[in-house]
């Protein structure tokens, strides 16, 4: 196994499998990935205010248990961070960020807000492929919604 470091975490680059074989498993079956992106939890009465301060798109309209691609920019418009924002409740979000220091940026912009920012000590897994929903149904004893759509969470 070959590991890399991303977001200060080890993640598998290769498990020694044939990449062509892995490609066809993904295209015809299902693959599970331990992705290296790091989640951050943003929670509190001012969570939406903070997130609308740092991201380039509306957060208020994001529905519960839905996700949205979100980019944070510097004051001059350069991209600081990109990732996926997940809304768990009115005042509770997880942001799955790319490699880089983003927690300090959030903390700096939250100086006057009632919001907590922390590492939830979790990993991010992705399941992909045409048989992925069948695997999720089996793993969750059928608790995956019938129409589990794009950028939905559960």
N, C-alpha and C positions, 0 to 999 in steps of 0.2 A: 504494500500500500504506500502511496506517495501522498504526503500532506502539504498543504499550503497554509499561509497565515493571512487572514482577512478579518477586519474588525477585531483584531487582537485575539482571534480564535483560530484553532486548528480546524481544517476541513479537508475532506478527502478529495484529492485531485484525480487519483486513479486507484482503482482496486485491483489492477492487473488484468482487467477484462479486455477483450477485443473491442475497440471502439465501434467497428462496423456492426458487430453483434449487438452491442448496447443500443446503437441507433435503431436497429430493427425491432428490438424489444420495446423501445419507446413508441415507434410508429405503429406497431401492431398489438401491443399489450399494455403494460403499465411499468412505470419506473418511479421509485421513491428517491428523492434527493435530500440530503442534509446540506442545506445551503448556508453559506457563511454570514449572511446579513444579520445584523444585530437589531433586536427589537428594543424600543424605549417605550415606557409607559408614561403617558401624560394624563393626569387626572386632577379634577377639582372644578369648582364653580367657574373659574376663568379659563378653562382649557380651550374653549373655542376662540376666545379673544386672543390668547397666545398663538394658537395655530394660524389664525388669520393674519397675525402680525408677521409671521415668518414664512408662510407659504404663498405661492403666487396664484392660488385659486381659492374659491369659496369652500369653507369647511362647514359652515352652519347648515348647509343643505344636504350634507352627507347623512344618509339614513343609518339606523342601527344595523349592525351585522353586515355592513357593506364596506368596501374598500375603495380607495381612490389613489391614483398615482399623484404624488405631490413633490414639487421642487421648491427648495429654499434658495433664495438668491441673496447676494451681498447688496449693500446699499447702492453699488454702482451697476448692478444687474448681472454680475457674474454668478454662475451656478455654484452654490456652496455644497448642496447635498440633494440627492434624489432618493426616493423610496416609495413605499406604499403605506398609506395611512388607513387604519381600520378603526371604525367607530363601534365601540362595545356598548356604550350607554350615552346619555345626554352629555355627561361630563367626563367620559372615560374613553381614551384612545390608546392604540398602540401604533407606533411608527416603526416600520421595518426599514432601516436605513442601510445605505451602501457604506463602503469603507471610508472612515474619516471621523474626525471629532465633531460631533453635533450636539452632544448633551450640554457642553459648555455654552454653545450658541443659544440653545433654548433657555438655559438658566439665566443668561445675561438679559434676554428679552422678557423674562418673567419676573424681573425685579420688583414690580409693583402689583403683581397679580396673585390671587389665591389659587395656586396650582402646584402640584407635586410632579417631579420628573425623576424617574428612577429606571434602573435596569431591572426588568422583571425576572432575570436569571432564567431565561427560556431560550430554546432553540427554534429555528424555523425549518420546517419540512415542507417540501413540495411533492405532490403526487401528480404525475402527468401521464397522458396516453389515453387511448380510446377505451380502455377497460378500467380507468381510474375510479369512476363512480361506482362500479360494481364492487371494487375492493373497499371503498369507503363505506358502502352499505353493509358489507360483511363485517368490517372492523367496528362499526358503530351500532350493530344490530338493527339496521334499518332506520336510523335516526337522521340520515341525510335527507333534506327536503327533495320532493319529487323533481322540482325544477330548480336545481342548484346551479345558478347562473354565473356568468362572468363577473368577477370581482365581488363575489358574495362570500360570506364567512359563516361558520357554524361551529 
